[in-house]
Amino acid sequence: MSDRLCPICRETPQSVDWIELRDEFTYLCPRCGHFHITGLRAATLPELIRASSYALDEALRTRIRQQNAAGHVPIIDSMFIDDSLSLQPSD
């Protein structure tokens, strides 16, 4: 599955692993970092990013990198995305 694009930045990741029992992908992306994401969320996230009123991809990338720096590999799920949306700048 190494030809699968990162669902956040749409670039080619260093690696993608499929964990069938959890319906989850593990991405190692040079731009976004190391993260887990469910199959359904991986399929729907690019459209959510396009429809976002601000740079959701940047917010996700920043949060992933922060968690990686703290030694964690985050799971990109609805709660992680909602938390990222709540951090959007106010107009």
N, C-alpha and C positions, 0 to 999 in steps of 0.2 A: 504494500500500500504506500510505498514511498512517493508515488506520483500524486497523492492526495494533497491538495493545497490547504494551508492553514486557514481555518474558518474566520479568523480575525483579520489578518493582513492580506490574505489571498496569495501569499508567496509560498515557495516550496520549502517545507520544513526539513531539518536535518534528518529527522526520523518520525515515523508514525507507527504506533503499535495498536492493534485491536485487541481488546479484552472482551471476548465474546460473552463470558458469563455475567459480566456487568454491563453489557451493551455500551462500552466506553472506549474512546480513543485516548491514547497518550501521545501528545505532540511535544516535540523538541524543536522549537522554531528559533532561528537566529535573531529574528526581530522581536517576537513576542515573549519568548521564554519557554519554560517547561510547564505544561498544564495537562489536566485530564478534562474530558468533555464527553457527555453522552452522545450517542449516535444521532438522536433526534435533535438535540441542541446544536450539534455540529452542522446539521442540515439546515436549520432555521436561522442560525446566528448571522450569516452574511446578509440576509434580507433585513433583519432587525437593525443591523449596523447601517445599512443604506437608508432605512426609514427614520433613523434617529435624528433628532433636531440638533444634536451636537456631536462631537467627536467621540462616540462610544468606543470605537476601536482604540483610540489613544488612552481612554480611561481604563479599559480592560488591560491593555498592554502595560500600563503603569502599575496597576494593582498586581498583575501576575509577576512582574519584575520585582516589586517590593516583597512579595511573599517568597519568591525564589531566593532573594538576598537574605531572608530570615530563615532559610533552610526548609521551606514548605513548597509543595507542589499543589497548587489550588485545583479544585474541581469547579469548572465553569458550569454552573447550574443557574436556575432561575433566581435564587437568592443572591448569588455572586453578581449577576447582571443587574438585579434590582438595586443592590448596594452601589454599584457603579453608576447607575442612573441617578441615584439620590445625591451623588457627588457633583452633578452637573452645575456649572456656574449659573447664578441667577442673573436675569437681565436687568 
